[in-house]
Amino acid sequence: MLPVNYNLTFRFCFISLLVLFVLYFLNDLDVDSQYFSNIYAAEIANNNNNNYDGGKERINFDYIFDSSEYFEEDNVPQNNNNNNNNNNYNNRNSQLISQQQSEEEKQQSYNEIKKEKTSTSNSNNKNKGQNYEFTSIESKENNNNKNYDIKSNDNDYVIFNTRINLQNIEKEGFLRVIGYISGQSFKEDILLSSIESTAKKLDIKLKVLKDTELISLSPPDEFQVCVYHIKDLKKEYYSILHFDCNEGDIQSSSGTNTINLFKPSSMKYSHSQGLYERQQIGGEINNNKTINNDNKDNDNDKVLLKIISPLSDKKNTKELKIAAMVRGQIKTELIKDVQAELKKSKDNTITKTFTFDRKTDLGNIQIGDLFLACVTSEDLNPPEGQECEKRLVKKVNSANSLPAR
């Protein structure tokens, strides 16, 4: 058994060592704790840095802990898919916006062309009130070879005063005037905004040369003149345009001839619209190959106009000019050697097929659109040096036949 004094001494030493150990441990907590500073500390004292805020330096946490150093799979950007989706979405939006801008630019360009064309054709008309004067396409093409000045050579022309009734026409959009008179073609556009809002009629003077190498103008030669009213081309693109046509006889070779259009009694538009509406519901022409209205954007569709010119009574014809018109378009062909063509024919008939693209600058040619044809030659006299006929379009991609005399 140990002495009591020894026990006391042992306890004292034990307690002293315990106290020292505790004091050492508590003091060690304040030791420079480098192991934890990078994880928990958001701020540290900085007495040596002059650029500090309240004596505290902001810690860059990206520097403190970069998980990509330890997990290589995290090196792949996390937002790649989202970025790709966003890029695809933005690209699609950009394409749609570009397409829309392209359509708008196309429409704007179309309107500017119309305005420029009309402005050019009518550069002198503003000083003439409501009067518009035009020479034929052929005369304009020959201007480089001969001076067909309207003012100084009026005696070379016969005036065809085309009078358009404006009472039932809104003063919006433009008018397309197209005609064929004595072997001469006309195609002009007039902006309705250039006409007085109160005007009830519009007079257009078509100046036709009296004499050409093909024919000399004289009664009772026939002619064709049509006017189309385009108010909103986008809305009217696949419909029958509001129009009127006048097929008549030349009244005078020295004075003014008058052509009236859009008279209340005219039924041209009504007949075209009626056929168009019937074929829309599979009506009377469903046995023919009609325009596929479910495929309005088929660029391959053609409208064929087969113009037949029987010449059994005029076998000595030397030259012949054939014209075809539809939906504000006109095409012509001059046959210089008719005798050679007649030798190929079994029935003394000259046939010419004109091919029109279904898509025109006035919209798609429709079943029910009126088409017209004329044949011209001095050798057809008498009785008429030019004969004309008309008929409604009933087929597409196959021939619409029309005997022109």
Buried (B, 14 or more C-beta within 10 A) or exposed (E): EEEEEEEEEEEEEEEEEEEEEEEEEEEEEEEEEEEEEEEEEEEEEBEEEEEBEEEEEEBEEEEEEEEEEEEEEEEEEEEEEEEEEEEEEEEEEEEEEEEEEEEEEEEEEEBEEBBEBBBEBBEEBEEEEBEBBBBBBBBEEBEEEEEBEBEEEEEBBBBBBBBBBBEEBEBEBBBBBBBBBBBBBBBBBBBBEBBEEEBEBBBBBBBBBBEBEBBBBBEEBBBBBBBBBBBEBEEBBEEBBBBBBBBBEBBBBEEEBBBBBBEEEBEBBEBBBBBBEBBEEEBEBEEEEBBEEEEEEBEEBEBBBBBBBBBEEBEEBEBBBBBBBBBBBBBBEBBEEBEEBBEEEEEBBBBBEBEBEBBBBBBBBBBBBBBBBBBBBBBBBEEBBBBBBBBBBBBBBEBBBBBBB
